[in-house]
Amino acid sequence: RRKWSRVVEILSEFEDGCSTSIARLRQVVDAMAVEMHAGLASDGGSKLKMLLTFVDRLPDGEEKGTYYALDLGGTNFRVLRIQLGGNRSVILKHEVERQPIPENLMMGTSEDLFDFIAMSLKHFVVKEEGSEQRPDRSRELGFTFSFPVRQVSVSSGFLIKWTKGFAIEDAVGKDVAQCLEEAMTRRGLDMRVAALVNDTVGTLALGHYHDEDTVAAVIIGTGTNACYVERTDAIIKCQGLLTNSGGMVVNMEWGNFWSSHLPRTSYDVDLDDETANHNDQGFEKMISGMYLGDITRRVLYRIAQESDIFGDAAASLSAPFVLRTPLMAAMHEDDSPDLREVSRILQENLQMPEISLKARRLVVGVIDIVTRRAARLAAAGIVGILKKIGRDGSGGIGSGKTKGKIRRSVVAIEGGLYSGYSMFREYLNEAVVEILGDEVAESVVLRVSEDGSGIGAALLAATAAHSS
Ligand code: ADP
């Protein structure tokens, strides 16, 4: 019962289903730009929420002083402190370890949660400042809060709903910046929330601090999201929006992007059916680290069920999420001639029996298809943003062509998938060039960013403090 012919059939069917031809990618680019328009035209006009952030000024390097950041994005939170000397100086960063949020606090009251965070913050401040002289103005904090928030100013916003395992009912509908400030007051900590931001906005801020041509930021880690600088007059759903810069950062929530042009297979449909957020985050489920391993696992499981090339491995491959994306990356990057690493990972991490070299090659083949599709779709999304703001060289009024020269555009990218998975990064970079063409691609820089969610928030606190 070897049935290699059946295996080849499954593989080639999967490969066809994942096709990201250049024509297909261009359709995705256009769809992204169209959906962005729709999401800016009215609330609910698109699966892209296109949330206003009220950030209308990004750090430019002139910021000075000491600022704090608090990053609450999941089951951990971090606090950090930065010191800035102006003139785009090197950022001196002081950080504490990530701290887990005790599980009971994730389902308790907002007062308990924010008191806990305020206490940790206070300990950190006391430790950091030691006998240092107190600044004459109140301490400024950038608060990165990576849950859906309806922002009403740069420093306040109302929690729409919890995600990622949090269930603190009384916090829903409240201004989370105010909740934190009240807790800090209760705990005797003199500090003000100067900026309340989403993690992508932090990445954009840090990118802009280093390079003023930075126009967008993308995060591709466990999940995926993007933000960019939009002209206020293009934000039709908010008529009369006025900012000094004439622009505002828009948080796209692009993980929820959807288009019929996305190459979707039966494995994607099954994965979606079995996730708690069924029908949500369609783009994210094809692109981000949380899911790539499981798409791969599903294809391998099918092959194990219909052939015996993996020996008796069907049982080891049946459990959802047993194949994590970093392991998949490690197998992809195995360049030993006999794929020793692939073999070791399958045996040690998935308890699969030893399999033939040919079968190991097949595993790598499946991984390659999944990763290549993900990276190329992310690339199309990025070009979609550039197209929306006239930076894709496609011409016409406002196309970003000045005096025959295309303006330089930098996109800051952060997250484990892009920074840690070299094949993913290469496929993404390559696809951007393929879509834009060599000449335009020369004006587009993809720049790896690190820790924008923390440092960027502190920088935005500095920017807000400077302009107020
Ligand atoms: P998060 O998005 O959880 O805040 P990261 O940006 O560090 O944090 O992303 C972590 C995710 O990135 C992991 O869930 C994993 O899926 C993926 N990842 C991290 N390192 C690698 C790697 N070397 N290869 C492939 N995927 C990785």
Residues whose N, C-alpha, C, O or C-beta is under 5 A from the ligand:
A	BS01	ADP	G221 T222 G223 G289 M290 T325 P326 A329 G415 G416 L417 G420 Y421
